[in-house]
């Protein structure tokens, strides 16, 4: 019997993934509802970005199932994965713009590759998406001329070029100053509220997570150990989650001395 739920656009079921002797996912389970924004919180090196690559089929789990609209991407060949990926847009951590293409060329790239749009229609989509991210009129600028915040917004304009049902955000606020963090957070909210997309945000930025999320999932030691609302996360009695939210340094396995600077 298929375990997919009609209300869930993504179902991650008992996913395991190792790289050599490093176990990244140890029976990871997570269900993502259609139209919600869910943030996967976790420290560096906990496998958050690997999870995004598993969702897109760029990395295959060692075992488990990963359903997109009820279809298991783990079992798909490249042709089938391309079809599924057209449902998704992704904002990469470093924006991942093509340095040799203009802003317009970057946003137009997926349209040229995967649609039969006329050049006029492509130009219209590029202009419309730049307006959505607050960057009208910069079509002819090269990525090297953009600030970090502008690159992120152009990356988002490219991510939504194909009208995706799912938007994936890999550390969307990393490296940005506070005003640009606020802009990106507002854009993430707008994508859900205006277009009803399902948002999956991967971050260690607690403030970002609390602003943009309907629900929080916490990834620790290869498993999702908490899923709930922002309020439930803030009031959780799970010690490791509480410590993460409040930026408390843990003394795990006595690897760190409790007082690294003892009195002389």
Secondary structure, 3 states (H helix, E strand, C coil): CCCCCCCEEEEEEEEEEEECCEEEEEEEEEEEECCCEEEEECCCCCCHHHHHHHHCCCCCCCEEEEEECCEEHHHCCHHHHHHHHCCEEEECCCCCCCCCCEHHHHHHHHHHHHCCCCHHHHHHHHHHHHHHCCCCCCCCCEHHHCCHHHHHHHHHHHHCCCCCCEEEEECCCCCCCHHHHHHHHHHHHHHHHHHCCEEEEEECCHHHHHHHCCEEEEEECCEEEEEECHHHHHCCCCHHHHHHHCCCCCCHHHCCCCCCCCCC
